[in-house]
Amino acid sequence: MASASSAPARPSIGQRIAATTPVFVAGAAVTLVFLMIVPVPTQVLDALLTLNITGALVIIGTSLYAENALSFSVFPTLLLIVTLFRLALNITATRAILTNGYAGEVIQFFGQVVIGGNYAVGFVIFLILVVIQFVVITNGAGRVAEVAARFTLDAMPGKQLAIDADLNAGLITEADARQRRKDIQRSADFYGAMDGASKFVRGDAIAAVIIVAINIIGGFIIGVVQLHYTLLQSLSTFTLLTVGEGIVTQVPALLISTATGIIVTRAAAESDFGGELTKQLNSQPLAILIAAVMTGVFGIVGLARFFMLPMSALLFFYYFSRRRAASPAVQAAAAAAKAAATAKNAPAKPAESVVPLLSYDPMELEIGFGLIPLVDVNQGGDLLERVTLIRRQAARELGIVMPPIRVRDNLQLKPSAYSVKIYGLEVAQAEVMVSRLLAMNPGTATQPLDGIATKEPAFGLPALWIPESLRSEAEMAGYTVIDPTSVIATHLTELIRSHAPDLLGRQETSALLDNIKTHYPVVVEELVPGLLSVGEVQRVLQNLLRERIPIRNLVLILETMADAARNSKDIDFLTERVRAALARHISSEYAEEGLLSVITVDPRLEALLAEAVRRGEDAYALLDPATISRVYSSLSRQISIAQNAGLQPIVLASPSVRLALKRLTERAAPNLVVLSYSEIAPGLRVESIGQVSATDETSSAPMGSGV
């Protein structure tokens, strides 16, 4: 038998009420419709009118104690419901007045006691309440809600960028950032809803005047025609009840309107309205002193002396008591006592960690203030989406998983400038014009364009910034037209390709190996850690990426490294073996329609480079400066010939000297593609368009040697 302690705990009364509240609210909303159609007893009407007044008091109290608008975010919907409830009570009370000439004790009390049985006075009071609600409170609250909604929407991009800046600086966590973004969205939704909900209150005030007028006229006619009252008796009875009913519904309406104004004007608050009021009034003791002096003067000259003089004395007493409390000695003693109590009760505060300040984001994109529209989705910006696509493109083309690219604003940059950083170091900076398009001449343009001369940031090509209106003209003239977002995206893509080796660390390499291991565990287990370490695998992959060879076929790369590592663990040797294994991938990258146009190498230059490789020396140590200069000169001529023919310069050398030639030429042409014969796929046609040599083309003398 189960023990008593294992029995489930009974829910508290508050929990049971909270569980049934949604059902009750749904039922009450449906009941409002029936109130407009079905007659109810006067006792039920009295209960509903009492509930209306009580609910209005609760709502205005909640508004006063709300720290900000979002703490009472349900208010717009609640405003609609209570307005509908009040209109339903108007219809129900009207039915009771016109049918029976009696509408319960609540309306009778307001008609007889509150307005003293004088329907003329009651009608005036009713009109005053309507004017106060409609002209003063509702009109002002509606205007505040409209302006607040507009300003909140305009401020959203800046607030979101501020959240991103705090997140990137490590001041807040990811969860805090999500919550702040959610609060910003909720704030915009709230003020937008309040802008529309304030119209309900205004319409309710207009409806109240119309209903009272209809009730007075209709009641007068019913009293005379159907109930056979005298003219004076009918006017007195129905007007008194109608005005009483109008006042009993307008008092809660006035409270709800006041609550509306309080909610939409709550801004920059740190506590409830009462606490803020006390704190801010007490912050200006001089204002209290001025009020005390003026009320004293009014009392002395005879203006309500028995009230002004005591009030003046009370203000003087309050001023001097506040001044004494604000004295430095008292404040120091209070602060010391509070600090002692806090130190006694509070646990020891741990030392602040500065470790998060040591980390860098792998890649950052900082933008000037003028480029925010490219990021802001509300203004049509899609740069963040393009950055996501760039990461996917890097995975597809290069085979690496790019870490997230942080996008943040930097007020130190020019408004139209952006900067790209890798591990905190700037690798590129450029400018774009948000309101213009970049037009580049690919060599087929037929006419000049008016624009601002510039250089395309990714490749340094000459270009023009042209207005949107010239887009069609530029495209018809043969120009390539690019929008600012595409300019930045292209630049980022090219920077990722150029700096891919820097972005592939040991941790990223380990993640790639773990991914391969899930499908090809034998390949990874054979290589790491038995033959090579993760660091050695990383260096081989970096060598491939440095020459822009994709590493997507990682299984083939790892299998080749496992075979070659049994002979040597030299990183250059392993890299060349992997390149030979990737021959089809490399050839397909540079060949066009089965033809590869290349620049060959003079056999005498290859012999010198082969001697350097055999000795294990650097080609720079083996060749004298004059020979190197002639190699550079010859290479420059051949590159120009290839580019003028519309071809990509590709140098083809023997496998034994490919790496030495690449290192010799990378200073003069860092992006030059140097392939070996072993990297040419079978069946591929090769065409020579020139030759690199170390001899002076104007002389037949043999080339010099530094041996």
Disulfide bonds with the S-S distance in Angstrom:
none
